[in-house]
Amino acid sequence: MNSYKSKTLATWLAMGLGVFGLHRLYLHGFKDKWFWLHPWPTLAGLYGLQRMDLLGQDDRLSWLLMPLLGLMLSYAMLNAIIYGLTPDEQWDEQRNPGQAGRKTGWPAVIGVVLSLLLGGTALMTTIAFSAQRYYETQAEAAQAISQ
């Protein structure tokens, strides 16, 4: 028999360490191929953030890598929101078949609220950063053509 999979724990794992796929590890185990794909874009985004810190905002590779971190953060927060808002009965039917259902309370709701806050911030920051860098490169290209 499988162990009980807590909706609250899955929500908080997705919120806290979801960028590395630990929520998928908790729910599906080491055989889950999507778990193994989570760390790579996250680490690439962190590398881009480190490059920008060391080399400044003009480093083009960091422009490409940093949005990966923002997208992975947004994706992890979306998973936390989905897990936290899944009705208890549906969660138990999908994740804990044949086991007695358990009611979740405020901890899952608080996880959803925090995930919405963090995910919205990460997504808007990623969009703003990417748009800013895109328009700056377009302005530079136009300036180079006009000279």
Secondary structure, DSSP 4 states (H G I P E B T S, - for coil): -PPP--HHHHHHHHHHHGGGTHHHHHHH-TT-HHHHHSHHHHHHHHHHHHHHHHH-TT-HHHHHHHHHHHHHHHHHHHHHHHHHHS-HHHHHHHHSTTS------HHHHHHHHHHHHHHHHHHHHHHHHHHHHHHHHHHHHHHHHH-
